Structure formats: C-alpha cells, structure tokens
Amino acid sequence: MNGWDSLLYGVISVWGGLVFLGLAATEIDLSERGIASFEEQERKAYKRRLEAAQSQQPPQAEVAA
C-alpha cells in the first residue's frame, strides 16, 4: 500500500503544481492586459459621471422670507 500512497501523493502534488502555475500565469496575463483596460474603463466611467453631473441643473436655493 505504501507504493500506491506515494503514487497518489505524487499525482496530487504534480496536479497542484500545474494548477498553481496556471493560476500564476493567468494572474500575470491579467495584470498586463487588465491594468490598461481597467484604466480605460475607469476613464470612461469618470467621463460619464462628469457629463451626467454637468447636464443636471443645480438645485435652486429657496430663500425663506
């Protein structure tokens, strides 16, 4: 049974290592591509908020007599 345990441990270790490397590669790829697209999305969202704020009329202050 010791041989099967070692084999199972080895398979799990290799699989875990591949998953870890895959996640690391995905994270690096996302960080390289994602930062530029995230900044572009933030710029567009800021422009939309700015245009929406400029298109609204400021509330008229009521003067209590």
CHARMM internal coordinates of N, CA and C (Angstrom, degrees):
IC EDIT
DIST 1 N 1 CA 1.4516
DIST 1 CA 1 C 1.5256
ANGL 1 N 1 CA 1 C 111.06
DIST 1 C 2 N 1.3145
ANGL 1 CA 1 C 2 N 117.77
DIHE 1 N 1 CA 1 C 2 N -24.64
DIST 2 N 2 CA 1.4507
ANGL 1 C 2 N 2 CA 121.16
DIHE 1 CA 1 C 2 N 2 CA -178.59
DIST 2 CA 2 C 1.5242
ANGL 2 N 2 CA 2 C 111.26
DIHE 1 C 2 N 2 CA 2 C -62.97
DIST 2 C 3 N 1.3164
ANGL 2 CA 2 C 3 N 117.75
DIHE 2 N 2 CA 2 C 3 N -36.17
DIST 3 N 3 CA 1.4573
ANGL 2 C 3 N 3 CA 121.09
DIHE 2 CA 2 C 3 N 3 CA 179.17
DIST 3 CA 3 C 1.5181
ANGL 3 N 3 CA 3 C 111.63
DIHE 2 C 3 N 3 CA 3 C -65.45
DIST 3 C 4 N 1.3220
ANGL 3 CA 3 C 4 N 116.71
DIHE 3 N 3 CA 3 C 4 N -41.11
DIST 4 N 4 CA 1.4666
ANGL 3 C 4 N 4 CA 120.68
DIHE 3 CA 3 C 4 N 4 CA 179.40
DIST 4 CA 4 C 1.5255
ANGL 4 N 4 CA 4 C 111.13
DIHE 3 C 4 N 4 CA 4 C -67.44
DIST 4 C 5 N 1.3234
ANGL 4 CA 4 C 5 N 115.52
DIHE 4 N 4 CA 4 C 5 N -37.26
DIST 5 N 5 CA 1.4616
ANGL 4 C 5 N 5 CA 118.87
DIHE 4 CA 4 C 5 N 5 CA 177.89
DIST 5 CA 5 C 1.5288
ANGL 5 N 5 CA 5 C 110.67
DIHE 4 C 5 N 5 CA 5 C -63.28
DIST 5 C 6 N 1.3243
ANGL 5 CA 5 C 6 N 116.05
DIHE 5 N 5 CA 5 C 6 N -43.38
DIST 6 N 6 CA 1.4630
ANGL 5 C 6 N 6 CA 119.95
DIHE 5 CA 5 C 6 N 6 CA 179.65
DIST 6 CA 6 C 1.5246
ANGL 6 N 6 CA 6 C 110.87
DIHE 5 C 6 N 6 CA 6 C -64.93
DIST 6 C 7 N 1.3234
ANGL 6 CA 6 C 7 N 116.30
DIHE 6 N 6 CA 6 C 7 N -40.85
DIST 7 N 7 CA 1.4573
ANGL 6 C 7 N 7 CA 120.38
DIHE 6 CA 6 C 7 N 7 CA 179.14
DIST 7 CA 7 C 1.5293
ANGL 7 N 7 CA 7 C 110.57
DIHE 6 C 7 N 7 CA 7 C -63.89
DIST 7 C 8 N 1.3190
ANGL 7 CA 7 C 8 N 116.39
DIHE 7 N 7 CA 7 C 8 N -45.61
DIST 8 N 8 CA 1.4589
ANGL 7 C 8 N 8 CA 120.43
DIHE 7 CA 7 C 8 N 8 CA 179.05
DIST 8 CA 8 C 1.5297
ANGL 8 N 8 CA 8 C 110.85
DIHE 7 C 8 N 8 CA 8 C -62.35
DIST 8 C 9 N 1.3127
ANGL 8 CA 8 C 9 N 116.49
DIHE 8 N 8 CA 8 C 9 N -43.12
DIST 9 N 9 CA 1.4665
ANGL 8 C 9 N 9 CA 120.57
DIHE 8 CA 8 C 9 N 9 CA 178.38
DIST 9 CA 9 C 1.5268
ANGL 9 N 9 CA 9 C 110.60
DIHE 8 C 9 N 9 CA 9 C -61.87
DIST 9 C 10 N 1.3195
ANGL 9 CA 9 C 10 N 116.70
DIHE 9 N 9 CA 9 C 10 N -41.30
DIST 10 N 10 CA 1.4608
ANGL 9 C 10 N 10 CA 120.72
DIHE 9 CA 9 C 10 N 10 CA 179.16
DIST 10 CA 10 C 1.5190
ANGL 10 N 10 CA 10 C 111.91
DIHE 9 C 10 N 10 CA 10 C -64.60
DIST 10 C 11 N 1.3330
ANGL 10 CA 10 C 11 N 116.53
DIHE 10 N 10 CA 10 C 11 N -43.31
DIST 11 N 11 CA 1.4675
ANGL 10 C 11 N 11 CA 120.14
DIHE 10 CA 10 C 11 N 11 CA 179.70
DIST 11 CA 11 C 1.5223
ANGL 11 N 11 CA 11 C 110.35
DIHE 10 C 11 N 11 CA 11 C -63.80
DIST 11 C 12 N 1.3278
ANGL 11 CA 11 C 12 N 116.69
DIHE 11 N 11 CA 11 C 12 N -44.23
DIST 12 N 12 CA 1.4646
ANGL 11 C 12 N 12 CA 120.39
DIHE 11 CA 11 C 12 N 12 CA 179.54
DIST 12 CA 12 C 1.5246
ANGL 12 N 12 CA 12 C 110.29
DIHE 11 C 12 N 12 CA 12 C -64.23
DIST 12 C 13 N 1.3219
ANGL 12 CA 12 C 13 N 117.25
DIHE 12 N 12 CA 12 C 13 N -40.11
DIST 13 N 13 CA 1.4635
ANGL 12 C 13 N 13 CA 120.50
DIHE 12 CA 12 C 13 N 13 CA 179.97
DIST 13 CA 13 C 1.5224
ANGL 13 N 13 CA 13 C 111.34
DIHE 12 C 13 N 13 CA 13 C -64.74
DIST 13 C 14 N 1.3216
ANGL 13 CA 13 C 14 N 116.82
DIHE 13 N 13 CA 13 C 14 N -44.73
DIST 14 N 14 CA 1.4651
ANGL 13 C 14 N 14 CA 120.53
DIHE 13 CA 13 C 14 N 14 CA 179.80
DIST 14 CA 14 C 1.5217
ANGL 14 N 14 CA 14 C 109.86
DIHE 13 C 14 N 14 CA 14 C -64.36
DIST 14 C 15 N 1.3393
ANGL 14 CA 14 C 15 N 117.10
DIHE 14 N 14 CA 14 C 15 N -44.32
DIST 15 N 15 CA 1.4622
ANGL 14 C 15 N 15 CA 120.71
DIHE 14 CA 14 C 15 N 15 CA 179.51
DIST 15 CA 15 C 1.5295
ANGL 15 N 15 CA 15 C 110.29
DIHE 14 C 15 N 15 CA 15 C -61.71
DIST 15 C 16 N 1.3228
ANGL 15 CA 15 C 16 N 116.79
DIHE 15 N 15 CA 15 C 16 N -44.02
DIST 16 N 16 CA 1.4617
ANGL 15 C 16 N 16 CA 120.61
DIHE 15 CA 15 C 16 N 16 CA 178.53
DIST 16 CA 16 C 1.5180
ANGL 16 N 16 CA 16 C 111.73
DIHE 15 C 16 N 16 CA 16 C -62.67
DIST 16 C 17 N 1.3213
ANGL 16 CA 16 C 17 N 116.64
DIHE 16 N 16 CA 16 C 17 N -39.41
DIST 17 N 17 CA 1.4583
ANGL 16 C 17 N 17 CA 120.13
DIHE 16 CA 16 C 17 N 17 CA 177.88
DIST 17 CA 17 C 1.5186
ANGL 17 N 17 CA 17 C 112.13
DIHE 16 C 17 N 17 CA 17 C -64.60
DIST 17 C 18 N 1.3290
ANGL 17 CA 17 C 18 N 116.61
DIHE 17 N 17 CA 17 C 18 N -40.88
DIST 18 N 18 CA 1.4659
ANGL 17 C 18 N 18 CA 120.05
DIHE 17 CA 17 C 18 N 18 CA 178.47
DIST 18 CA 18 C 1.5225
ANGL 18 N 18 CA 18 C 111.30
DIHE 17 C 18 N 18 CA 18 C -66.37
DIST 18 C 19 N 1.3227
ANGL 18 CA 18 C 19 N 116.48
DIHE 18 N 18 CA 18 C 19 N -39.85
DIST 19 N 19 CA 1.4655
ANGL 18 C 19 N 19 CA 119.73
DIHE 18 CA 18 C 19 N 19 CA 177.45
DIST 19 CA 19 C 1.5192
ANGL 19 N 19 CA 19 C 109.63
DIHE 18 C 19 N 19 CA 19 C -63.37
DIST 19 C 20 N 1.3210
ANGL 19 CA 19 C 20 N 116.94
DIHE 19 N 19 CA 19 C 20 N -43.63
DIST 20 N 20 CA 1.4629
ANGL 19 C 20 N 20 CA 120.70
DIHE 19 CA 19 C 20 N 20 CA 179.45
DIST 20 CA 20 C 1.5224
ANGL 20 N 20 CA 20 C 110.89
DIHE 19 C 20 N 20 CA 20 C -61.51
DIST 20 C 21 N 1.3295
ANGL 20 CA 20 C 21 N 117.09
DIHE 20 N 20 CA 20 C 21 N -45.31
DIST 21 N 21 CA 1.4641
ANGL 20 C 21 N 21 CA 120.23
DIHE 20 CA 20 C 21 N 21 CA 179.45
DIST 21 CA 21 C 1.5214
ANGL 21 N 21 CA 21 C 111.07
DIHE 20 C 21 N 21 CA 21 C -65.10
DIST 21 C 22 N 1.3175
ANGL 21 CA 21 C 22 N 116.64
DIHE 21 N 21 CA 21 C 22 N -38.02
DIST 22 N 22 CA 1.4595
ANGL 21 C 22 N 22 CA 120.12
DIHE 21 CA 21 C 22 N 22 CA 177.86
DIST 22 CA 22 C 1.5118
ANGL 22 N 22 CA 22 C 111.70
DIHE 21 C 22 N 22 CA 22 C -63.73
DIST 22 C 23 N 1.3214
ANGL 22 CA 22 C 23 N 116.73
DIHE 22 N 22 CA 22 C 23 N -42.95
DIST 23 N 23 CA 1.4601
ANGL 22 C 23 N 23 CA 120.34
DIHE 22 CA 22 C 23 N 23 CA 178.50
DIST 23 CA 23 C 1.5234
ANGL 23 N 23 CA 23 C 111.16
DIHE 22 C 23 N 23 CA 23 C -66.49
DIST 23 C 24 N 1.3279
ANGL 23 CA 23 C 24 N 116.30
DIHE 23 N 23 CA 23 C 24 N -39.15
DIST 24 N 24 CA 1.4629
ANGL 23 C 24 N 24 CA 119.78
DIHE 23 CA 23 C 24 N 24 CA 179.04
DIST 24 CA 24 C 1.5296
ANGL 24 N 24 CA 24 C 110.29
DIHE 23 C 24 N 24 CA 24 C -64.98
DIST 24 C 25 N 1.3287
ANGL 24 CA 24 C 25 N 117.25
DIHE 24 N 24 CA 24 C 25 N -42.76
DIST 25 N 25 CA 1.4643
ANGL 24 C 25 N 25 CA 120.41
DIHE 24 CA 24 C 25 N 25 CA 179.22
DIST 25 CA 25 C 1.5215
ANGL 25 N 25 CA 25 C 110.67
DIHE 24 C 25 N 25 CA 25 C -65.24
DIST 25 C 26 N 1.3242
ANGL 25 CA 25 C 26 N 116.57
DIHE 25 N 25 CA 25 C 26 N -39.10
DIST 26 N 26 CA 1.4648
ANGL 25 C 26 N 26 CA 120.28
DIHE 25 CA 25 C 26 N 26 CA 178.07
DIST 26 CA 26 C 1.5162
ANGL 26 N 26 CA 26 C 110.13
DIHE 25 C 26 N 26 CA 26 C -64.62
DIST 26 C 27 N 1.3148
ANGL 26 CA 26 C 27 N 116.79
DIHE 26 N 26 CA 26 C 27 N -41.75
DIST 27 N 27 CA 1.4649
ANGL 26 C 27 N 27 CA 120.70
DIHE 26 CA 26 C 27 N 27 CA -179.37
DIST 27 CA 27 C 1.5242
ANGL 27 N 27 CA 27 C 110.77
DIHE 26 C 27 N 27 CA 27 C -64.01
DIST 27 C 28 N 1.3257
ANGL 27 CA 27 C 28 N 117.28
DIHE 27 N 27 CA 27 C 28 N -42.02
DIST 28 N 28 CA 1.4649
ANGL 27 C 28 N 28 CA 120.80
DIHE 27 CA 27 C 28 N 28 CA 178.90
DIST 28 CA 28 C 1.5225
ANGL 28 N 28 CA 28 C 109.70
DIHE 27 C 28 N 28 CA 28 C -64.21
DIST 28 C 29 N 1.3363
ANGL 28 CA 28 C 29 N 116.64
DIHE 28 N 28 CA 28 C 29 N -44.13
DIST 29 N 29 CA 1.4604
ANGL 28 C 29 N 29 CA 120.80
DIHE 28 CA 28 C 29 N 29 CA -179.83
DIST 29 CA 29 C 1.5209
ANGL 29 N 29 CA 29 C 110.61
DIHE 28 C 29 N 29 CA 29 C -63.58
DIST 29 C 30 N 1.3270
ANGL 29 CA 29 C 30 N 116.45
DIHE 29 N 29 CA 29 C 30 N -43.36
DIST 30 N 30 CA 1.4572
ANGL 29 C 30 N 30 CA 119.75
DIHE 29 CA 29 C 30 N 30 CA 179.66
DIST 30 CA 30 C 1.5192
ANGL 30 N 30 CA 30 C 111.20
DIHE 29 C 30 N 30 CA 30 C -66.33
DIST 30 C 31 N 1.3269
ANGL 30 CA 30 C 31 N 116.62
DIHE 30 N 30 CA 30 C 31 N -36.08
DIST 31 N 31 CA 1.4593
ANGL 30 C 31 N 31 CA 118.05
DIHE 30 CA 30 C 31 N 31 CA -178.80
DIST 31 CA 31 C 1.5238
ANGL 31 N 31 CA 31 C 110.76
DIHE 30 C 31 N 31 CA 31 C -69.29
DIST 31 C 32 N 1.3287
ANGL 31 CA 31 C 32 N 117.43
DIHE 31 N 31 CA 31 C 32 N -34.69
DIST 32 N 32 CA 1.4626
ANGL 31 C 32 N 32 CA 119.63
DIHE 31 CA 31 C 32 N 32 CA 179.52
DIST 32 CA 32 C 1.5228
ANGL 32 N 32 CA 32 C 111.43
DIHE 31 C 32 N 32 CA 32 C -72.92
DIST 32 C 33 N 1.3370
ANGL 32 CA 32 C 33 N 116.48
DIHE 32 N 32 CA 32 C 33 N -46.07
DIST 33 N 33 CA 1.4640
ANGL 32 C 33 N 33 CA 119.67
DIHE 32 CA 32 C 33 N 33 CA -178.48
DIST 33 CA 33 C 1.5154
ANGL 33 N 33 CA 33 C 111.38
DIHE 32 C 33 N 33 CA 33 C -83.25
DIST 33 C 34 N 1.3228
ANGL 33 CA 33 C 34 N 115.63
DIHE 33 N 33 CA 33 C 34 N -35.10
DIST 34 N 34 CA 1.4497
ANGL 33 C 34 N 34 CA 120.00
DIHE 33 CA 33 C 34 N 34 CA -171.36
DIST 34 CA 34 C 1.5104
ANGL 34 N 34 CA 34 C 114.44
DIHE 33 C 34 N 34 CA 34 C -72.45
DIST 34 C 35 N 1.3142
ANGL 34 CA 34 C 35 N 117.53
DIHE 34 N 34 CA 34 C 35 N -31.67
DIST 35 N 35 CA 1.4647
ANGL 34 C 35 N 35 CA 119.46
DIHE 34 CA 34 C 35 N 35 CA -177.66
DIST 35 CA 35 C 1.5232
ANGL 35 N 35 CA 35 C 109.86
DIHE 34 C 35 N 35 CA 35 C -63.84
DIST 35 C 36 N 1.3220
ANGL 35 CA 35 C 36 N 116.96
DIHE 35 N 35 CA 35 C 36 N -44.72
DIST 36 N 36 CA 1.4666
ANGL 35 C 36 N 36 CA 119.93
DIHE 35 CA 35 C 36 N 36 CA -179.43
DIST 36 CA 36 C 1.5199
ANGL 36 N 36 CA 36 C 110.93
DIHE 35 C 36 N 36 CA 36 C -65.07
DIST 36 C 37 N 1.3348
ANGL 36 CA 36 C 37 N 117.27
DIHE 36 N 36 CA 36 C 37 N -44.06
DIST 37 N 37 CA 1.4615
ANGL 36 C 37 N 37 CA 118.66
DIHE 36 CA 36 C 37 N 37 CA -178.63
DIST 37 CA 37 C 1.5204
ANGL 37 N 37 CA 37 C 110.70
DIHE 36 C 37 N 37 CA 37 C -70.91
DIST 37 C 38 N 1.3280
ANGL 37 CA 37 C 38 N 117.68
DIHE 37 N 37 CA 37 C 38 N -34.57
DIST 38 N 38 CA 1.4660
ANGL 37 C 38 N 38 CA 120.20
DIHE 37 CA 37 C 38 N 38 CA 177.77
DIST 38 CA 38 C 1.5234
ANGL 38 N 38 CA 38 C 110.23
DIHE 37 C 38 N 38 CA 38 C -64.06
DIST 38 C 39 N 1.3311
ANGL 38 CA 38 C 39 N 117.04
DIHE 38 N 38 CA 38 C 39 N -43.83
DIST 39 N 39 CA 1.4619
ANGL 38 C 39 N 39 CA 120.40
DIHE 38 CA 38 C 39 N 39 CA 178.94
DIST 39 CA 39 C 1.5277
ANGL 39 N 39 CA 39 C 110.64
DIHE 38 C 39 N 39 CA 39 C -63.59
DIST 39 C 40 N 1.3255
ANGL 39 CA 39 C 40 N 117.05
DIHE 39 N 39 CA 39 C 40 N -38.88
DIST 40 N 40 CA 1.4629
ANGL 39 C 40 N 40 CA 120.39
DIHE 39 CA 39 C 40 N 40 CA 178.57
DIST 40 CA 40 C 1.5285
ANGL 40 N 40 CA 40 C 110.45
DIHE 39 C 40 N 40 CA 40 C -65.66
DIST 40 C 41 N 1.3211
ANGL 40 CA 40 C 41 N 117.33
DIHE 40 N 40 CA 40 C 41 N -41.21
DIST 41 N 41 CA 1.4663
ANGL 40 C 41 N 41 CA 120.40
DIHE 40 CA 40 C 41 N 41 CA 177.95
DIST 41 CA 41 C 1.5200
ANGL 41 N 41 CA 41 C 110.80
DIHE 40 C 41 N 41 CA 41 C -64.45
DIST 41 C 42 N 1.3155
ANGL 41 CA 41 C 42 N 116.53
DIHE 41 N 41 CA 41 C 42 N -40.43
DIST 42 N 42 CA 1.4644
ANGL 41 C 42 N 42 CA 119.75
DIHE 41 CA 41 C 42 N 42 CA 178.54
DIST 42 CA 42 C 1.5279
ANGL 42 N 42 CA 42 C 110.88
DIHE 41 C 42 N 42 CA 42 C -64.47
DIST 42 C 43 N 1.3404
ANGL 42 CA 42 C 43 N 116.97
DIHE 42 N 42 CA 42 C 43 N -40.00
DIST 43 N 43 CA 1.4583
ANGL 42 C 43 N 43 CA 120.95
DIHE 42 CA 42 C 43 N 43 CA 177.99
DIST 43 CA 43 C 1.5280
ANGL 43 N 43 CA 43 C 110.92
DIHE 42 C 43 N 43 CA 43 C -61.69
DIST 43 C 44 N 1.3342
ANGL 43 CA 43 C 44 N 116.12
DIHE 43 N 43 CA 43 C 44 N -44.69
DIST 44 N 44 CA 1.4666
ANGL 43 C 44 N 44 CA 120.15
DIHE 43 CA 43 C 44 N 44 CA -179.94
DIST 44 CA 44 C 1.5248
ANGL 44 N 44 CA 44 C 110.77
DIHE 43 C 44 N 44 CA 44 C -65.23
DIST 44 C 45 N 1.3296
ANGL 44 CA 44 C 45 N 116.93
DIHE 44 N 44 CA 44 C 45 N -41.96
DIST 45 N 45 CA 1.4660
ANGL 44 C 45 N 45 CA 120.48
DIHE 44 CA 44 C 45 N 45 CA 179.48
DIST 45 CA 45 C 1.5257
ANGL 45 N 45 CA 45 C 110.57
DIHE 44 C 45 N 45 CA 45 C -64.38
DIST 45 C 46 N 1.3200
ANGL 45 CA 45 C 46 N 116.75
DIHE 45 N 45 CA 45 C 46 N -39.29
DIST 46 N 46 CA 1.4692
ANGL 45 C 46 N 46 CA 120.25
DIHE 45 CA 45 C 46 N 46 CA 178.44
DIST 46 CA 46 C 1.5251
ANGL 46 N 46 CA 46 C 110.45
DIHE 45 C 46 N 46 CA 46 C -63.87
DIST 46 C 47 N 1.3404
ANGL 46 CA 46 C 47 N 116.60
DIHE 46 N 46 CA 46 C 47 N -42.97
DIST 47 N 47 CA 1.4650
ANGL 46 C 47 N 47 CA 120.11
DIHE 46 CA 46 C 47 N 47 CA 179.26
DIST 47 CA 47 C 1.5249
ANGL 47 N 47 CA 47 C 110.70
DIHE 46 C 47 N 47 CA 47 C -62.88
DIST 47 C 48 N 1.3498
ANGL 47 CA 47 C 48 N 116.93
DIHE 47 N 47 CA 47 C 48 N -41.06
DIST 48 N 48 CA 1.4655
ANGL 47 C 48 N 48 CA 119.74
DIHE 47 CA 47 C 48 N 48 CA 178.84
DIST 48 CA 48 C 1.5215
ANGL 48 N 48 CA 48 C 110.73
DIHE 47 C 48 N 48 CA 48 C -63.84
DIST 48 C 49 N 1.3298
ANGL 48 CA 48 C 49 N 117.35
DIHE 48 N 48 CA 48 C 49 N -43.27
DIST 49 N 49 CA 1.4690
ANGL 48 C 49 N 49 CA 120.05
DIHE 48 CA 48 C 49 N 49 CA 179.25
DIST 49 CA 49 C 1.5248
ANGL 49 N 49 CA 49 C 110.79
DIHE 48 C 49 N 49 CA 49 C -65.00
DIST 49 C 50 N 1.3204
ANGL 49 CA 49 C 50 N 116.66
DIHE 49 N 49 CA 49 C 50 N -39.50
DIST 50 N 50 CA 1.4602
ANGL 49 C 50 N 50 CA 120.61
DIHE 49 CA 49 C 50 N 50 CA 179.82
DIST 50 CA 50 C 1.5275
ANGL 50 N 50 CA 50 C 110.87
DIHE 49 C 50 N 50 CA 50 C -65.40
DIST 50 C 51 N 1.3343
ANGL 50 CA 50 C 51 N 116.81
DIHE 50 N 50 CA 50 C 51 N -44.54
DIST 51 N 51 CA 1.4647
ANGL 50 C 51 N 51 CA 120.43
DIHE 50 CA 50 C 51 N 51 CA 178.44
DIST 51 CA 51 C 1.5251
ANGL 51 N 51 CA 51 C 110.94
DIHE 50 C 51 N 51 CA 51 C -64.11
DIST 51 C 52 N 1.3315
ANGL 51 CA 51 C 52 N 117.14
DIHE 51 N 51 CA 51 C 52 N -39.59
DIST 52 N 52 CA 1.4635
ANGL 51 C 52 N 52 CA 120.31
DIHE 51 CA 51 C 52 N 52 CA 179.26
DIST 52 CA 52 C 1.5214
ANGL 52 N 52 CA 52 C 110.40
DIHE 51 C 52 N 52 CA 52 C -65.60
DIST 52 C 53 N 1.3129
ANGL 52 CA 52 C 53 N 116.90
DIHE 52 N 52 CA 52 C 53 N -39.41
DIST 53 N 53 CA 1.4654
ANGL 52 C 53 N 53 CA 120.31
DIHE 52 CA 52 C 53 N 53 CA 179.99
DIST 53 CA 53 C 1.5278
ANGL 53 N 53 CA 53 C 110.57
DIHE 52 C 53 N 53 CA 53 C -69.00
DIST 53 C 54 N 1.3254
ANGL 53 CA 53 C 54 N 117.52
DIHE 53 N 53 CA 53 C 54 N -36.66
DIST 54 N 54 CA 1.4609
ANGL 53 C 54 N 54 CA 120.48
DIHE 53 CA 53 C 54 N 54 CA -179.53
DIST 54 CA 54 C 1.5240
ANGL 54 N 54 CA 54 C 111.92
DIHE 53 C 54 N 54 CA 54 C -74.13
DIST 54 C 55 N 1.3250
ANGL 54 CA 54 C 55 N 117.25
DIHE 54 N 54 CA 54 C 55 N -28.87
DIST 55 N 55 CA 1.4599
ANGL 54 C 55 N 55 CA 119.67
DIHE 54 CA 54 C 55 N 55 CA -178.21
DIST 55 CA 55 C 1.5275
ANGL 55 N 55 CA 55 C 111.99
DIHE 54 C 55 N 55 CA 55 C -77.86
DIST 55 C 56 N 1.3167
ANGL 55 CA 55 C 56 N 117.54
DIHE 55 N 55 CA 55 C 56 N -21.16
DIST 56 N 56 CA 1.4613
ANGL 55 C 56 N 56 CA 120.34
DIHE 55 CA 55 C 56 N 56 CA 179.22
DIST 56 CA 56 C 1.5211
ANGL 56 N 56 CA 56 C 109.57
DIHE 55 C 56 N 56 CA 56 C -82.07
DIST 56 C 57 N 1.3238
ANGL 56 CA 56 C 57 N 114.52
DIHE 56 N 56 CA 56 C 57 N 141.99
DIST 57 N 57 CA 1.4588
ANGL 56 C 57 N 57 CA 119.27
DIHE 56 CA 56 C 57 N 57 CA 176.98
DIST 57 CA 57 C 1.5229
ANGL 57 N 57 CA 57 C 108.72
DIHE 56 C 57 N 57 CA 57 C -79.03
DIST 57 C 58 N 1.3122
ANGL 57 CA 57 C 58 N 117.37
DIHE 57 N 57 CA 57 C 58 N 138.03
DIST 58 N 58 CA 1.4636
ANGL 57 C 58 N 58 CA 118.40
DIHE 57 CA 57 C 58 N 58 CA 176.26
DIST 58 CA 58 C 1.5294
ANGL 58 N 58 CA 58 C 109.37
DIHE 57 C 58 N 58 CA 58 C -66.48
DIST 58 C 59 N 1.3164
ANGL 58 CA 58 C 59 N 118.06
DIHE 58 N 58 CA 58 C 59 N 144.58
DIST 59 N 59 CA 1.4640
ANGL 58 C 59 N 59 CA 119.97
DIHE 58 CA 58 C 59 N 59 CA -178.24
DIST 59 CA 59 C 1.5216
ANGL 59 N 59 CA 59 C 110.86
DIHE 58 C 59 N 59 CA 59 C -63.57
DIST 59 C 60 N 1.3166
ANGL 59 CA 59 C 60 N 115.08
DIHE 59 N 59 CA 59 C 60 N 138.78
DIST 60 N 60 CA 1.4671
ANGL 59 C 60 N 60 CA 121.06
DIHE 59 CA 59 C 60 N 60 CA 179.27
DIST 60 CA 60 C 1.5247
ANGL 60 N 60 CA 60 C 108.63
DIHE 59 C 60 N 60 CA 60 C -76.27
DIST 60 C 61 N 1.2938
ANGL 60 CA 60 C 61 N 115.71
DIHE 60 N 60 CA 60 C 61 N 130.06
DIST 61 N 61 CA 1.4669
ANGL 60 C 61 N 61 CA 119.87
DIHE 60 CA 60 C 61 N 61 CA 178.90
DIST 61 CA 61 C 1.5281
ANGL 61 N 61 CA 61 C 108.62
DIHE 60 C 61 N 61 CA 61 C -78.45
DIST 61 C 62 N 1.3138
ANGL 61 CA 61 C 62 N 114.92
DIHE 61 N 61 CA 61 C 62 N 126.06
DIST 62 N 62 CA 1.4678
ANGL 61 C 62 N 62 CA 119.14
DIHE 61 CA 61 C 62 N 62 CA 179.21
DIST 62 CA 62 C 1.5203
ANGL 62 N 62 CA 62 C 108.74
DIHE 61 C 62 N 62 CA 62 C -87.52
DIST 62 C 63 N 1.3064
ANGL 62 CA 62 C 63 N 114.85
DIHE 62 N 62 CA 62 C 63 N 131.75
DIST 63 N 63 CA 1.4578
ANGL 62 C 63 N 63 CA 119.95
DIHE 62 CA 62 C 63 N 63 CA -179.95
DIST 63 CA 63 C 1.5206
ANGL 63 N 63 CA 63 C 107.32
DIHE 62 C 63 N 63 CA 63 C -98.78
DIST 63 C 64 N 1.3192
ANGL 63 CA 63 C 64 N 116.03
DIHE 63 N 63 CA 63 C 64 N 117.92
DIST 64 N 64 CA 1.4719
ANGL 63 C 64 N 64 CA 120.02
DIHE 63 CA 63 C 64 N 64 CA 178.68
DIST 64 CA 64 C 1.5199
ANGL 64 N 64 CA 64 C 108.76
DIHE 63 C 64 N 64 CA 64 C -80.29
DIST 64 C 65 N 1.3166
ANGL 64 CA 64 C 65 N 115.61
DIHE 64 N 64 CA 64 C 65 N 126.73
DIST 65 N 65 CA 1.4703
ANGL 64 C 65 N 65 CA 119.05
DIHE 64 CA 64 C 65 N 65 CA -177.79
DIST 65 CA 65 C 1.5143
ANGL 65 N 65 CA 65 C 110.72
DIHE 64 C 65 N 65 CA 65 C -95.30
END
COOR INIT
IC SEED 1 N 1 CA 1 C
IC BUILD
